[in-house]
Amino acid sequence: MARTVTLTATLTPEEGGFVARCLELDVTSEGDTVEEALAMLREAVELYLEDEPLPDHLGHPVVTSFDVTVAAA
């Protein structure tokens, strides 16, 4: 039986597009736009899950930012 699972994606701007990464499954893809990167990631995760079982417990990661002090160059 099919079910919908909510996963977490991070998107990082790279030269010419975005890298999208599913944090729970460590699957990565890329695209020229945010929308394309997410669509490609969704497809990559679906293909990944055809061969790998979905983990029994999917804890959602906490994504945040933090500051560090960097010495002047």
KEMI-506094 format. One record per residue (C-alpha): x, y, z; residue number from 1; residue in three letters. Coordinates in Angstrom, 2 decimals, padded with zeros to 5 digits, always signed. Layout:
REC        xx        yy        zz     k     r
REC         X         Y         Z   NUM   ALA
...
//
This chain:
REC        xx        yy        zz     k     r
REC   +000.00   +000.00   +000.00     1   MET
REC   +001.36   +003.43   -000.93     2   ALA
REC   +001.70   +006.16   +001.67     3   ARG
REC   +003.01   +009.69   +001.72     4   THR
REC   +006.01   +010.48   +003.92     5   VAL
REC   +007.24   +013.98   +004.74     6   THR
REC   +011.01   +014.34   +004.44     7   LEU
REC   +013.41   +017.27   +004.95     8   THR
REC   +015.34   +018.88   +002.10     9   ALA
REC   +018.12   +021.43   +002.19    10   THR
REC   +018.93   +023.49   -000.89    11   LEU
REC   +022.33   +025.04   -001.39    12   THR
REC   +023.02   +027.50   -004.19    13   PRO
REC   +025.86   +026.33   -006.40    14   GLU
REC   +027.25   +027.86   -009.57    15   GLU
REC   +024.47   +027.62   -012.13    16   GLY
REC   +021.81   +026.09   -009.88    17   GLY
REC   +021.00   +024.37   -006.60    18   PHE
REC   +022.01   +021.18   -004.83    19   VAL
REC   +019.12   +019.53   -002.99    20   ALA
REC   +019.71   +016.97   -000.24    21   ARG
REC   +017.26   +014.78   +001.65    22   CYS
REC   +018.60   +014.78   +005.20    23   LEU
REC   +016.83   +011.64   +006.42    24   GLU
REC   +018.08   +009.42   +003.57    25   LEU
REC   +021.28   +011.20   +002.50    26   ASP
REC   +020.10   +011.36   -001.12    27   VAL
REC   +021.31   +014.31   -003.22    28   THR
REC   +020.29   +015.80   -006.56    29   SER
REC   +020.54   +019.13   -008.35    30   GLU
REC   +018.68   +021.46   -010.66    31   GLY
REC   +018.88   +024.86   -012.30    32   ASP
REC   +016.13   +026.31   -010.06    33   THR
REC   +014.81   +025.55   -006.57    34   VAL
REC   +011.71   +023.97   -008.08    35   GLU
REC   +013.73   +021.81   -010.48    36   GLU
REC   +016.16   +020.76   -007.74    37   ALA
REC   +013.25   +019.66   -005.52    38   LEU
REC   +011.58   +017.80   -008.38    39   ALA
REC   +014.84   +016.01   -009.18    40   MET
REC   +015.33   +015.19   -005.48    41   LEU
REC   +011.80   +013.79   -005.23    42   ARG
REC   +012.51   +011.55   -008.21    43   GLU
REC   +015.89   +010.47   -006.79    44   ALA
REC   +014.31   +009.59   -003.42    45   VAL
REC   +011.52   +007.61   -005.10    46   GLU
REC   +014.12   +005.63   -007.07    47   LEU
REC   +016.22   +005.13   -003.93    48   TYR
REC   +013.20   +003.76   -002.05    49   LEU
REC   +012.53   +001.22   -004.81    50   GLU
REC   +015.73   -000.59   -003.70    51   ASP
REC   +016.08   +000.43   -000.05    52   GLU
REC   +013.46   +000.06   +002.66    53   PRO
REC   +012.16   +003.17   +004.36    54   LEU
REC   +013.68   +003.26   +007.87    55   PRO
REC   +011.23   +002.25   +010.61    56   ASP
REC   +011.80   +005.48   +012.49    57   HIS
REC   +012.33   +008.72   +010.60    58   LEU
REC   +013.36   +011.40   +013.05    59   GLY
REC   +013.13   +014.82   +011.45    60   HIS
REC   +016.39   +016.72   +011.76    61   PRO
REC   +016.48   +020.19   +013.23    62   VAL
REC   +017.87   +022.65   +010.70    63   VAL
REC   +019.17   +025.94   +012.05    64   THR
REC   +021.92   +028.49   +011.54    65   SER
REC   +024.60   +029.64   +013.94    66   PHE
REC   +027.34   +032.28   +014.09    67   ASP
REC   +031.10   +031.74   +014.32    68   VAL
REC   +033.87   +034.27   +014.66    69   THR
REC   +036.50   +034.14   +011.93    70   VAL
REC   +039.86   +035.86   +012.20    71   ALA
REC   +040.49   +038.53   +009.59    72   ALA
REC   +042.67   +037.36   +006.69    73   ALA
//
